Every structure is written in structure tokens, then in C-alpha cells.
């Protein structure tokens, strides 16, 4: 819970600092007035009149310049094309694909022989199955003996208490 509250606090602080930063940039920009740019008027030379400036043809229309035509391309006479010599096609023998040879059959895999263990030897699985039952029998006998001893002791205590 404490981690969540510190995260929210940090998030709010970062947001406030961003808003303050943007406000400072806006105020600085608003207080700085840039001077208005000068208006520049471009004039053609001689359009103001007089003989001093330009070509001195104030008010006279410009002479029309004849359009320039591109030079005509030179035409070469058509070259005489000789027909190619006739080539007789060579006869190629037709090649037929050969079928893939069948793979040789695999030799049969020999089966492993299972050897029987001697009958007098007990395997682990037989030993594991016998041990728990023997342990259980021993525990039952011990519990029965303890129960008999308790019952005998109780009977002796009751007999002493009655006497």
C-alpha cells in the first residue's frame, strides 16, 4: 500500500512540474516582443522612369523575343540489315529419367534375449512388498502388547483403590 501512495505522489509532482515548466516557457515567450519585419518592395529596373536606372525604356513595352526552335534532328539513312544465316536445329536425343532404384530391405533386428533370474533370489520389488507387511505386523504386535500391559496396570490400580 505504501508503494502505491508514493507512486501516486511522485506522479502528481511530476505532472505539476511539467505544467509549471510549460507556463514559464509561455510567459517568457509572451514577454519577448520581436520587432516587426521591414516590408521590402522589389521593383523592376526602369519601371520608375528616368534614364538613370535600368535600360531607360520607362513605359515602353518590351520587345518580343522570337521563340527559339530546337534544331531538327539529323536523319541517318536506314542501314541495310542482312538477314541472319539459317541455322539448322541440331537433333538432341530425348533423355528419359531413370526410375529410382528400390532401397535394399533392412535386415531384421535381433530381439534381445531375456534371462531369467534364479528362483531363490528375491528381486527388489518382492523385497519392497514384503518389508512393509512385516513392519506392520511387528507394529501391531507391539501395540497389542502395550494395550494388554496398560489394561493389566489399570486393573491392578483399580484393585488397589478398591482394597
Short mmCIF file of the C-alpha atoms (twelve columns), coordinates in Angstrom:
data_MODEL
# 
_entry.id   MODEL 
# 
loop_
_atom_site.group_PDB 
_atom_site.id 
_atom_site.type_symbol 
_atom_site.label_atom_id 
_atom_site.label_alt_id 
_atom_site.label_comp_id 
_atom_site.label_asym_id 
_atom_site.label_seq_id 
_atom_site.Cartn_x 
_atom_site.Cartn_y 
_atom_site.Cartn_z 
_atom_site.pdbx_PDB_model_num 
ATOM 1   C CA . UNK A 1   0.000   0.000   0.000   1 
ATOM 2   C CA . UNK A 2   2.871   2.366   0.834   1 
ATOM 3   C CA . UNK A 3   4.444   1.784   -2.583  1 
ATOM 4   C CA . UNK A 4   1.177   2.727   -4.295  1 
ATOM 5   C CA . UNK A 5   0.876   6.016   -2.359  1 
ATOM 6   C CA . UNK A 6   4.485   7.026   -3.096  1 
ATOM 7   C CA . UNK A 7   3.930   6.229   -6.770  1 
ATOM 8   C CA . UNK A 8   0.819   8.428   -6.897  1 
ATOM 9   C CA . UNK A 9   2.597   11.250  -5.046  1 
ATOM 10  C CA . UNK A 10  5.534   11.123  -7.475  1 
ATOM 11  C CA . UNK A 11  3.175   11.030  -10.471 1 
ATOM 12  C CA . UNK A 12  1.302   14.115  -9.243  1 
ATOM 13  C CA . UNK A 13  4.557   16.005  -8.530  1 
ATOM 14  C CA . UNK A 14  5.938   15.250  -11.991 1 
ATOM 15  C CA . UNK A 15  2.671   16.426  -13.584 1 
ATOM 16  C CA . UNK A 16  2.733   19.702  -11.580 1 
ATOM 17  C CA . UNK A 17  6.364   20.394  -12.545 1 
ATOM 18  C CA . UNK A 18  5.540   19.843  -16.217 1 
ATOM 19  C CA . UNK A 19  2.625   22.291  -16.074 1 
ATOM 20  C CA . UNK A 20  4.829   24.873  -14.287 1 
ATOM 21  C CA . UNK A 21  7.586   24.409  -16.899 1 
ATOM 22  C CA . UNK A 22  5.178   24.918  -19.798 1 
ATOM 23  C CA . UNK A 23  3.782   28.046  -18.068 1 
ATOM 24  C CA . UNK A 24  7.292   29.517  -17.637 1 
ATOM 25  C CA . UNK A 25  8.085   28.955  -21.330 1 
ATOM 26  C CA . UNK A 26  4.797   30.638  -22.338 1 
ATOM 27  C CA . UNK A 27  5.386   33.693  -20.069 1 
ATOM 28  C CA . UNK A 28  8.969   34.171  -21.331 1 
ATOM 29  C CA . UNK A 29  7.790   33.911  -24.931 1 
ATOM 30  C CA . UNK A 30  4.930   36.395  -24.377 1 
ATOM 31  C CA . UNK A 31  7.183   38.971  -22.689 1 
ATOM 32  C CA . UNK A 32  9.722   38.906  -25.512 1 
ATOM 33  C CA . UNK A 33  8.311   41.046  -28.337 1 
ATOM 34  C CA . UNK A 34  10.048  40.512  -31.645 1 
ATOM 35  C CA . UNK A 35  10.338  43.597  -33.912 1 
ATOM 36  C CA . UNK A 36  8.114   43.654  -36.974 1 
ATOM 37  C CA . UNK A 37  9.991   42.758  -40.127 1 
ATOM 38  C CA . UNK A 38  10.614  45.527  -42.665 1 
ATOM 39  C CA . UNK A 39  8.440   45.439  -45.726 1 
ATOM 40  C CA . UNK A 40  10.543  45.249  -48.868 1 
ATOM 41  C CA . UNK A 41  9.135   46.088  -52.295 1 
ATOM 42  C CA . UNK A 42  11.071  44.822  -55.263 1 
ATOM 43  C CA . UNK A 43  10.915  46.891  -58.416 1 
ATOM 44  C CA . UNK A 44  11.942  46.077  -61.937 1 
ATOM 45  C CA . UNK A 45  14.765  48.177  -63.273 1 
ATOM 46  C CA . UNK A 46  13.429  51.194  -65.271 1 
ATOM 47  C CA . UNK A 47  9.868   50.907  -64.135 1 
ATOM 48  C CA . UNK A 48  10.272  54.056  -62.028 1 
ATOM 49  C CA . UNK A 49  11.062  56.150  -65.084 1 
ATOM 50  C CA . UNK A 50  14.061  58.265  -65.994 1 
ATOM 51  C CA . UNK A 51  17.198  57.393  -67.852 1 
ATOM 52  C CA . UNK A 52  19.396  56.700  -64.888 1 
ATOM 53  C CA . UNK A 53  18.240  53.300  -63.872 1 
ATOM 54  C CA . UNK A 54  17.911  50.162  -65.928 1 
ATOM 55  C CA . UNK A 55  17.538  50.191  -69.681 1 
ATOM 56  C CA . UNK A 56  15.885  53.645  -69.865 1 
ATOM 57  C CA . UNK A 57  12.772  52.325  -71.535 1 
ATOM 58  C CA . UNK A 58  10.283  53.542  -68.995 1 
ATOM 59  C CA . UNK A 59  6.746   52.932  -70.011 1 
ATOM 60  C CA . UNK A 60  7.746   51.283  -73.308 1 
ATOM 61  C CA . UNK A 61  6.620   47.764  -73.900 1 
ATOM 62  C CA . UNK A 62  9.308   45.168  -74.013 1 
ATOM 63  C CA . UNK A 63  10.269  43.887  -77.410 1 
ATOM 64  C CA . UNK A 64  9.042   40.404  -78.096 1 
ATOM 65  C CA . UNK A 65  11.746  37.835  -78.224 1 
ATOM 66  C CA . UNK A 66  11.227  35.358  -81.042 1 
ATOM 67  C CA . UNK A 67  10.805  31.820  -79.730 1 
ATOM 68  C CA . UNK A 68  13.828  29.628  -80.131 1 
ATOM 69  C CA . UNK A 69  13.168  26.485  -82.105 1 
ATOM 70  C CA . UNK A 70  15.200  23.443  -81.297 1 
ATOM 71  C CA . UNK A 71  17.409  22.232  -84.144 1 
ATOM 72  C CA . UNK A 72  15.935  19.464  -86.226 1 
ATOM 73  C CA . UNK A 73  17.499  16.112  -85.599 1 
ATOM 74  C CA . UNK A 74  19.618  14.713  -88.389 1 
ATOM 75  C CA . UNK A 75  18.101  11.737  -90.073 1 
ATOM 76  C CA . UNK A 76  20.530  8.975   -90.952 1 
ATOM 77  C CA . UNK A 77  19.697  6.778   -93.915 1 
ATOM 78  C CA . UNK A 78  18.335  3.408   -92.850 1 
ATOM 79  C CA . UNK A 79  21.089  0.825   -92.689 1 
ATOM 80  C CA . UNK A 80  20.658  -2.286  -94.737 1 
ATOM 81  C CA . UNK A 81  20.031  -5.223  -92.490 1 
ATOM 82  C CA . UNK A 82  21.272  -8.568  -93.739 1 
ATOM 83  C CA . UNK A 83  19.075  -11.475 -92.813 1 
ATOM 84  C CA . UNK A 84  20.712  -13.835 -90.332 1 
ATOM 85  C CA . UNK A 85  22.021  -17.087 -91.768 1 
ATOM 86  C CA . UNK A 86  19.705  -20.022 -91.411 1 
ATOM 87  C CA . UNK A 87  20.766  -22.335 -88.664 1 
ATOM 88  C CA . UNK A 88  19.626  -25.878 -88.850 1 
ATOM 89  C CA . UNK A 89  18.452  -27.119 -85.451 1 
ATOM 90  C CA . UNK A 90  20.537  -29.875 -84.007 1 
ATOM 91  C CA . UNK A 91  18.729  -33.042 -83.139 1 
ATOM 92  C CA . UNK A 92  19.062  -33.788 -79.484 1 
ATOM 93  C CA . UNK A 93  18.413  -37.253 -78.198 1 
ATOM 94  C CA . UNK A 94  15.457  -37.438 -75.899 1 
ATOM 95  C CA . UNK A 95  16.584  -38.231 -72.369 1 
ATOM 96  C CA . UNK A 96  14.159  -40.143 -70.236 1 
ATOM 97  C CA . UNK A 97  14.583  -40.071 -66.485 1 
ATOM 98  C CA . UNK A 98  15.563  -43.350 -64.944 1 
ATOM 99  C CA . UNK A 99  13.403  -44.605 -62.088 1 
ATOM 100 C CA . UNK A 100 14.956  -44.546 -58.659 1 
ATOM 101 C CA . UNK A 101 16.242  -47.928 -57.555 1 
ATOM 102 C CA . UNK A 102 14.288  -49.513 -54.747 1 
ATOM 103 C CA . UNK A 103 16.106  -49.421 -51.415 1 
ATOM 104 C CA . UNK A 104 17.501  -52.690 -50.148 1 
ATOM 105 C CA . UNK A 105 15.380  -54.284 -47.423 1 
ATOM 106 C CA . UNK A 106 16.671  -53.863 -43.911 1 
ATOM 107 C CA . UNK A 107 17.916  -56.934 -42.156 1 
ATOM 108 C CA . UNK A 108 15.669  -57.944 -39.264 1 
ATOM 109 C CA . UNK A 109 16.778  -56.586 -35.937 1 
ATOM 110 C CA . UNK A 110 17.723  -59.260 -33.414 1 
ATOM 111 C CA . UNK A 111 15.413  -59.399 -30.418 1 
ATOM 112 C CA . UNK A 112 17.115  -59.185 -27.042 1 
ATOM 113 C CA . UNK A 113 17.004  -62.351 -25.039 1 
ATOM 114 C CA . UNK A 114 15.601  -62.145 -21.521 1 
ATOM 115 C CA . UNK A 115 17.498  -64.179 -18.989 1 
ATOM 116 C CA . UNK A 116 15.502  -65.494 -16.065 1 
ATOM 117 C CA . UNK A 117 16.973  -64.784 -12.622 1 
ATOM 118 C CA . UNK A 118 17.483  -67.741 -10.284 1 
ATOM 119 C CA . UNK A 119 14.355  -68.672 -8.353  1 
ATOM 120 C CA . UNK A 120 15.945  -68.452 -4.901  1 
ATOM 121 C CA . UNK A 121 16.951  -64.794 -5.439  1 
ATOM 122 C CA . UNK A 122 14.424  -62.164 -4.415  1 
ATOM 123 C CA . UNK A 123 14.089  -59.072 -6.570  1 
ATOM 124 C CA . UNK A 124 13.812  -55.561 -5.204  1 
ATOM 125 C CA . UNK A 125 10.117  -55.386 -5.956  1 
ATOM 126 C CA . UNK A 126 9.444   -58.556 -3.937  1 
ATOM 127 C CA . UNK A 127 11.585  -57.270 -1.042  1 
ATOM 128 C CA . UNK A 128 9.815   -53.916 -1.005  1 
ATOM 129 C CA . UNK A 129 6.433   -55.604 -0.973  1 
ATOM 130 C CA . UNK A 130 7.363   -57.919 1.895   1 
ATOM 131 C CA . UNK A 131 9.074   -55.415 4.167   1 
ATOM 132 C CA . UNK A 132 6.122   -53.108 4.811   1 
ATOM 133 C CA . UNK A 133 3.850   -56.016 5.689   1 
ATOM 134 C CA . UNK A 134 6.431   -57.392 8.124   1 
ATOM 135 C CA . UNK A 135 6.852   -53.964 9.677   1 
ATOM 136 C CA . UNK A 136 3.099   -53.590 10.013  1 
ATOM 137 C CA . UNK A 137 2.819   -56.958 11.723  1 
ATOM 138 C CA . UNK A 138 5.577   -56.068 14.179  1 
ATOM 139 C CA . UNK A 139 3.927   -52.725 14.935  1 
ATOM 140 C CA . UNK A 140 0.555   -54.416 15.524  1 
ATOM 141 C CA . UNK A 141 2.074   -56.965 17.905  1 
ATOM 142 C CA . UNK A 142 3.863   -54.217 19.837  1 
ATOM 143 C CA . UNK A 143 0.667   -52.143 20.066  1 
ATOM 144 C CA . UNK A 144 -1.301  -55.186 21.273  1 
ATOM 145 C CA . UNK A 145 1.315   -55.931 23.928  1 
ATOM 146 C CA . UNK A 146 1.269   -52.305 25.121  1 
ATOM 147 C CA . UNK A 147 -2.542  -52.328 25.240  1 
ATOM 148 C CA . UNK A 148 -2.519  -55.539 27.314  1 
ATOM 149 C CA . UNK A 149 0.099   -54.076 29.690  1 
ATOM 150 C CA . UNK A 150 -1.992  -50.891 30.109  1 
ATOM 151 C CA . UNK A 151 -5.153  -52.872 30.741  1 
ATOM 152 C CA . UNK A 152 -3.352  -55.041 33.343  1 
ATOM 153 C CA . UNK A 153 -1.907  -51.942 35.050  1 
ATOM 154 C CA . UNK A 154 -5.331  -50.284 35.098  1 
ATOM 155 C CA . UNK A 155 -6.898  -53.385 36.605  1 
ATOM 156 C CA . UNK A 156 -4.171  -53.555 39.290  1 
ATOM 157 C CA . UNK A 157 -4.679  -49.836 40.119  1 
ATOM 158 C CA . UNK A 158 -8.418  -50.307 40.433  1 
ATOM 159 C CA . UNK A 159 -7.902  -53.352 42.638  1 
ATOM 160 C CA . UNK A 160 -5.578  -51.384 44.953  1 
ATOM 161 C CA . UNK A 161 -8.017  -48.493 45.050  1 
ATOM 162 C CA . UNK A 162 -10.895 -50.829 45.962  1 
ATOM 163 C CA . UNK A 163 -8.916  -52.504 48.741  1 
# 
